[in-house]
Structure formats: C-alpha cells, structure tokens
Amino acid sequence: MKSEQARLTRSLGICGRARWRASASAVVLGLALGMVSVAQAEVAEVNIPSAPLSDALTQLAQQTGLQMLFEPGLVSGKRAPAVSGAMEPTRALDLILRDAGLSYRIDNGTVIITPAGANLGASAGGAIELGATSISGQGMGEATENSGSYKAGLTSVGSKTPMSIRETPQSVSVITAQALKDRQITSLGQAMRATPGVTVKSLNYRTPKYYSRGFEMKNIQIDGAASLDSNGGYSNHLYNMTEFDHVEVLRGSAGLFGGVGDPGGIINLVRKRPLDTYQLKFDASAGSWDNYRSQVDVTGPLGFDGALRGRLAASYTDRKYFMDNRGTENPSIYGVLEADLSPDTMLTLGGRLDKTKETGTGDGLPFYRYGGKPNYSRSYWPTTDWSYSDHASNEVFVKLDHYFNDNWKLNTTLTHVFDSVESQGAFIYGERVGNTGPQWYGSYQRATSDQTVVDMNLSGHFEFLGREHELLFGADGQAINSRWRAADGNAGLGTPYEQPWLKNTINKDFWRDYKPNKQKQYGVYSTLRLQLADPLKLIVGARATRYSFEQTYAMKVPKDGPWVDSNIVDFRQPTKVVPFGGLVFDLSNEWSAYASYSEIFNPQPMYQAGPLPGSSLEPMVGKTYETGLKGELLDGALNVTAALFYSERENQAVLDPRYPAESVLYGGSCCYLSRGKVVSKGVDLEASGELMPGWELMAGYTFNRNQDRSTSAVFSSVTPKHQAKLWSTYVLPGQLSDWKVGGGVTAQSGYYVNMIDYEYNDLGEITKETPVRLSQGGYSTWDAMVEYKLDSHWTVAFNANNLFDRKYYETLTHTAYANYFGEPRNFMLSVRGVWD
C-alpha cells in the first residue's frame, strides 16, 4: 500500500490556516456538517448503534451538528459502543471514544480526533501537528496490525491497562506486527532474538532460554493478564506467532503484575483480535534447508450488524535445519470470537490447537577434555533416525469486559493451557579424549502440564483536588499441575558414539515418576497513578502473593520392583508483599524523565536448609532501581529511551559446608544457606519508529556488568557486556515506491562458561579437578531483506540472515554436552496476499 508508506500534509480552510500533518494512510477527512456554534453545549437526542468507529463518528456528526476532523488510519479497525439518549454532544463523543485509544480537542468549534496522549498543540502559524499513530484493537493491549510502523502505541505489559511507553517508568520494548513481518519472525524465540537487551540461549534442541540484565525471564503474560510459566511443569511450549499481533517485553523486576520470578523482566504476548471489516491474508514461504511455511488469516463481522465478529488463523510449518537429520512439523490453528452483549459489555472466546513433531532430537555437541573445541562442521548433529518428540498444546480462553460508566471498567480473563509430550531421545554425552569418549544415551519420556490462570481487575479515573487520577486494583491466580515419567527406552544405552545406535526394543516401563508436581500462586494487586502537577505523575503500587509447591519423586527399586517415594517436597511460602513506585516528569511536549523502584521474589522449593531431612529456605528477593529519559520525537513517530539500571538479588542458595551435600535430580536437594547476593547494573538505549516517511528503525544498545558479591566473580557470564541490535527498512521514493529494502546487524562482546573438569579412578573416586573455561569471542551477524509490491494485493519478499556466514557458538554449557552453533547463512523467499 504505497499511500501507507508516506506522510501527507494538507492545508484545510478551517480555523484560519490550520493544517494537519498526517501519517500512515493519511488522507485527511473533514466532516463539516451543520452549524458549529450549535453543537457543543446544547443537549441533543443521540441514537447510535454499535458500529465501526468511523461510521459512529459520522452518525454523531449528523445527529448533533458537530464538525469533526480525523484521519482514516486513526479509526481503522476500531469499533464504537452503542450510545443513545439525550445528552450533550461532547458527552456522546466521550462514550464513543472511551475504548478506542483516542482523544480529541475542540479548536474554534472543530472537534479534532487524536491518539490518546498525543501532543496536539498549535505551532507557529496556527498549524496543528498530529503524530504517527497505530491501530487499536480490543482487549488489554493495543494492536499494531496494519499500522506499518515499528513504533508501539499503547502497551499493557507494565500497567495492566493500555499505557504509552513514555508513561511507563520502566524499560519496555515492542516487536510490532510490521517488524514481525519484515523479519520473517514466526516464533517467540525469533522475536526475542530481535528484542533489544535480551540474550537468547538454547536450553535443549528446541527450547530457548531468555536472559535480560543477567537474569532469566520465565514469566509470560497473554493480553496483560496473569502470568503463565514458560517452563510450567514440563510444558516448554514455544509460542507460534500465528496467534499473536505483537510482543511486549519489560526489563527489570516485574513482581507487581508478574508474580514470582527473577529481576530479568516479563514478556507479554498480545493476541490478534477480530476486525470489524473483512480481511483475508495469505502467506507462503520457502527457505534454506527445506524450510517451508504457509499461513491463512481471515477476519470480519459475522452477524448482528457487526456485534459478532470473528477471526481464524492457521499455519503449517514443515522444515529441516542446518543440522543433519533434524526436522519439525507444526500445524497450528487459532480462533477467536467477540460479541457485544450490550453497549457496555463485550465477551471474547477463543482457543488454539498446536501440534509439533520433532525428529532427530539431540543435546548439542561435546568438547574435548579441558575445553578444547573439535573442528565440527555446523551440519554435524549426533542423533539417530528413530529419535523423536511429539508435542501438543491446547489453549482456551474467555474474557469479559464491562463498562460501568465512561470512567470505570471491569476486566476478567480466564485461560487454560494443556500441554503434553511423548519422546524417545538420543544424544551423546561425555568429553572427547582423542577420538573416543562420548557414549549414546537417551530415554523414553512422557509428560503433561496443565495450567490455569485467572485475572480480574477494575480500573478507572477519578477527580481529586481538581486533577484527574487513575486507580487499578485486582486479583489473579495461577495453578499448574504437571507430571513427568521416564523409562529406559531404546536398548543399547552406553554404546560408544563412533558406533551407530541402532533402533531396538523400546522399553516403556516407567521407573521414575514425578507426581504430583503442583505449583500455585495467587495474589492481589493495586496501582494508583496520581497527577501531582501538570508535568508530574506519581505511580505507587503493591502486590501481596502466596505461593506453594509440592512434588513427590517416586522410583522403582529395582526397576522391575515396587514404587518407592524417593523425595517429597511440600513447600508453602507465606504471604509476601512487593511494592512498586515510580515518577514521570514531563520536561517538554516530547521528553519525559522517570525513575522507578520495583521488587520481585522467587521461592526456592528445590533447595533445603540443613540438617536433613531439610527445611524451607527463604525466597530469593530481587529489586531494581531505574532512571532515565523517554521521548516521543518527530511528531510522535519515534520512541526513544535512555535508561540507567541497577538490580540486585539476595538469598540465593549456596551450599552449607556444615552438612554433607545430597543432590536429588529435579527434587529437593540439601543442604543450603540463603546467603548469595548478585548485582547487575548498566545502560539501556533504544529507538523505534519512523525516522522519516517510509524509513522505519528499531535499534538498541545494552551495557551490562554483573557480579556475584559472595565470590566477586561474574554471576551471568553468558550475558555479554556489550550488545547492540539494529534493524531498519526504507521504502524507495517516487516511481520506485513499490520497493522496500532493509537490513541490520546483531553484535555482541564475548561470553564464557566456567566449570570444573573431574577425573575419576576405577572406583569412581575423583582423582583430579581442573578448572575449565569455555569461551566464545565477540561476533556480529548481518541480515538484509528486499520486498516488491506486485499489485494492490500481492507482495514478494526475500530475506537473508547471517549474510557473511559468521561461525560461532550461540550456547556454551559443558565440555560433555549441550554446546550449540548459531545458524549459518540462510535465505527465505515469501509471497503474501492481502484482501480487505
């Protein structure tokens, strides 16, 4: 859509030479109906049914005589509630715009519709400047679909209610729908690799781990509701982007809305929502190593004059990898319905079905003893042709939004996720000594994870001492019930790795069982945003949380004998309160300064205090201090942030030298003390949005230093001290405007892993301990893309990643296992069609 790539300026003969500088699909539309002087104060009879926002505004203008000015891109995809009765026109306008993420200003009798929080002021010569906008959808988050921008409008990751990044006193990054499309991002792992300030490592052959500021990020929200655990029980769900509009990431302690966790941050995935106009999208792509994917996404009104809307999105992935004999099949389908039950109440019901079949499973590459790296080809992948893992993830959710009036709203969300996996693994384990050493291992496993989260909150505005303030209070809960069982699996464990491990009889007689494996947390929370002065806002909040975890680990002793409880964990964390405080001071119409203090805590049920049989440890406690500047520049088209942060985490479990150590695999181990303290400090810089018409940018730089105060060593050595990410696209001007080009780089300093290499005698006794450091030097990877618009419906795009084919280890773990290469140079060709 060529017109969507340009910003047009038009002079209108209203208010003496007032002009609009519009963005996106900016053809300015004026509705000059009736006498302006009649409209504003007189009571009028209004009767407007629930309708697309543009239609509702048109009807309001016709029924009240209001003169209005708005750009189509502002109202596209939005819906207005029904409004009826005798009232002042501005009161009707308040009701129509209450959930649209929009505001308005009356200037010389003309109503000017603007983005919420936009700087709309008279400039020299009476010009009115309108910043770039994004498209708002229903629900807690704000949709970015069809905005064409890398700049986010309103987010809910740090507030539960839609809030601009400038008004959020913590570091927030957003990967918008346009950025997902331009970079061919189809999974959460890929999105996090593109997120500034985030480091991604491989937990295993399929599951990524996310780090921010040295701490792991495990909590995932959907539509800003209560957190799901990304490793809930034995879930390891990867989150296909078929379901989601965009990704929001908050860095720092997020205990106020995230529950338990570390000070790394929280991820919020915002679902796609039905549109009130018909739209069909089709994507098909083919890439290196037989990587094929297709997707269909259809949405629109279903009946009752648009009061019932729906959306269905389905994708199918069939791909291989740069590693030999690795493959994935992943069909996924997502559907959602929205129904206006009344002018004040909306019900949302949806679900997802997702299946994944992995072949050629493994556990990375082993190194030589003392850390030497064999000269592996990146395609080398030790596995078998019979190893597999089959995953299923089913989700249902329901959401109820109700307005009591134009100031107060109730949100209720319930989500249930059921994940299951069956696998027969095969991998090699052990250090290489010459051409010998590692052996074949693997087991047959089955696991399930059942997660239910509920979130209910009331939010609204109130006036006090002549100023308007905001209040939110709510409650949420999370319950996870999981089970994991293991059997020997394929016969032939311990076969030397240089010999093929042939398929044999698979023993599915379980002899290890973790059941029950239950985690529960529930809490109450509240925030108060006080407008202390015109430029100054104070945000205070708190959360009270209770947490419990129970697990019984049973074994058959011997493997064909009776079940015996080997380890029992029954952990209860008393109510824990975490506070939050923040200040936002507007320095100008474009710049704000902010400061915040946030906390979080993380129970340690798997570590016991001595003496045996052990007792509960205190939870780890994290806190983050952050201060910085945020700006909305270039008429609001570009978000910029500069932040200084300091985080610390106390009470980390360390071995208690007074007692002998007892380690239980995935169970409660003894004996430990809550003494460890780690700190992380640094700088975050970020910019995202439009530099000029057609030129989009997302860039970030993070400097981090972290330390374990108990040892004076770096506690997160996998976190680079320096990390920079840059991606930008540009639509060529004039007759070449059908072409878009883009490119970027991800660069980071080196990282390392420290470990101890043990040598044993024939009796299994340790005879030698050697400190070993595995290291990867700094590296950068360059990416590029080119896109051509064939006609009004069809677009073809070509992406190239790691253009210069940099060879590096993305993940280092141990000399015996779990070391992973980063992807070599690869390409992707895509064809997209859009009908609306």
C-alpha positions, 0 to 999 in steps of 0.5 A: 500500500504505497499511500501507507508508506508516506506522510501527507500534509494538507492545508484545510480552510478551517480555523484560519490556516490550520493544517494537519500533518498526517501519517500512515494512510493519511488522507485527511477527512473533514466532516463539516456538517451543520452549524458549529456554534450549535453543537457543543453545549446544547443537549441533543437526542443521540441514537447510535448503534454499535458500529465501526468507529468511523461510521459512529463518528459520522452518525454523531456528526449528523445527529448533533451538528458537530464538525469533526476532523480525523484521519482514516488510519486513526479509526481503522479497525476500531469499533464504537459502543452503542450510545443513545439518549439525550445528552450533550454532544461532547458527552456522546463523543466521550462514550464513543471514544472511551475504548478506542485509544483516542482523544480529541480537542475542540479548536474554534468549534472543530472537534479534532480526533487524536491518539490518546496522549498525543501532543496536539498543540498549535505551532507557529502559524496556527498549524496543528501537528498530529503524530504517527499513530497505530491501530487499536484493537480490543482487549488489554493491549493495543494492536499494531496490525496494519499500522506499518510502523515499528513504533508501539502505541499503547502497551499493557505489559507494565500497567495492566491497562493500555499505557504509552511507553513514555508513561511507563517508568520502566524499560519496555520494548515492542516487536510490532506486527510490521517488524514481525513481518519484515523479519520473517519472525514466526516464533517467540524465540525469533522475536526475542532474538530481535528484542533489544537487551535480551540474550537468547540461549538454547536450553535443549534442541528446541527450547530457548532460554531468555536472559535480560540484565543477567537474569532469566525471564520465565514469566509470560503474560497473554493480553496483560493478564496473569502470568503463565510459566514458560517452563510450567511443569514440563510444558516448554511450549514455544509460542507460534506467532500465528496467534499473536499481533505483537510482543511486549517485553519489560526489563527489570523486576516485574513482581507487581503484575508478574508474580514470582520470578527473577529481576530479568523482566516479563514478556507479554504476548498480545493476541490478534483480535477480530476486525470489524471489516473483512480481511483475508491474508495469505502467506507462503514461504520457502527457505534454506534447508527445506524450510517451508511455511504457509499461513491463512488469516481471515477476519470480519463481522459475522452477524448482528450488524457487526456485534459478532465478529470473528477471526481464524488463523492457521499455519503449517510449518514443515522444515529441516535445519542446518543440522543433519537429520533434524526436522519439525512439523507444526500445524497450528490453528487459532480462533477467536470470537467477540460479541457485544452483549450490550453497549457496555459489555463485550465477551471474547472466546477463543482457543488454539490447537498446536501440534509439533513433531520433532525428529532427530532430537539431540543435546548439542555437541561435546568438547574435548577434555579441558575445553578444547573445541573439535573442528565440527562442521555446523551440519554435524548433529549426533542423533539417530533416525528413530529419535523423536518428540511429539508435542501438543498444546491446547489453549482456551480462553474467555474474557469479559469486559464491562463498562460501568460508566465512561470512567470505570471498567471491569476486566476478567480473563480466564485461560487454560493451557494443556500441554503434553509430550511423548519422546524417545531421545538420543544424544551423546554425552561425555568429553572427547579424549582423542577420538573416543569418549562420548557414549549414546544415551537417551530415554523414553519420556512422557509428560503433561502440564496443565495450567490455569490462570485467572485475572480480574481487575477494575480500573478507572479515573477519578477527580481529586483536588481538581486533577484527574487520577487513575486507580487499578486494583485486582486479583489473579491466580495461577495453578499448574499441575504437571507430571513427568515419567521416564523409562529406559527406552531404546536398548543399547544405552552406553554404546560408544558414539563412533558406533551407530545406535541402532533402533531396538526394543523400546522399553516403556516401563516407567521407573521414575515418576514425578507426581504430583508436581503442583505449583500455585500462586495467587495474589492481589494487586493495586496501582494508583497513578496520581497527577501531582502537577501538570508535568508530574505523575506519581505511580505507587503500587503493591502486590501481596502473593502466596505461593506453594509447591509440592512434588513427590519423586517416586522410583522403582527399586529395582526397576522391575520392583515396587514404587518407592517415594524417593523425595517429597517436597511440600513447600508453602511460602507465606504471604509476601508483599512487593511494592512498586513506585515510580515518577514521570516528569514531563520536561517538554511536549516530547521528553519525559524523565522517570525513575522507578523502584520495583521488587520481585521474589522467587521461592526456592522449593528445590533447595533445603536448609540443613540438617536433613531431612531439610527445611524451607529456605527463604525466597530469593528477593530481587529489586531494581532501581531505574532512571532515565529519559523517554521521548516521543520525537518527530511528531510522535513517530519515534520512541526513544529511551535512555535508561540507567539500571541497577538490580540486585538479588539476595538469598540465593542458595549456596551450599552449607559446608556444615552438612554433607551435600545430597543432590536429588535430580529435579527434587529437593536437594540439601543442604543450603544457606540463603546467603548469595547476593548478585548485582547487575547494573548498566545502560539501556538505549533504544529507538523505534519508529519512523525516522522519516516517511517510509524509513522505519528503525528499531535499534538498541544498545545494552551495557551490562556488568554483573557480579556475584558479591559472595565470590566477586566473580561474574554471576551471568557470564553468558550475558555479554557486556556489550550488545547492540541490535539494529534493524531498519527498512526504507521504502524507495521514493517516487516511481520506485515506491513499490520497493522496500529494502532493509537490513541490520546487524546483531553484535555482541562482546564475548561470553564464557562458561566456567566449570570444573573438569573431574577425573575419576579412578576405577572406583569412581573416586575423583582423582583430579579437578581442573578448572575449565573455561569455555569461551566464545569471542565477540561476533556480529551477524548481518541480515538484509531483506528486499520486498516488491509490491506486485499489485494492490494485493500481492507482495514478494519478499526475500530475506537473508540472515547471517549474510557473511556466514559468521561461525560461532557458538550461540550456547556454551554449557559443558565440555560433555554436552549441550554446546550449540552453533548459531545458524549459518547463512540462510535465505527465505523467499515469501509471497503474501496476499492481502484482501480487505 
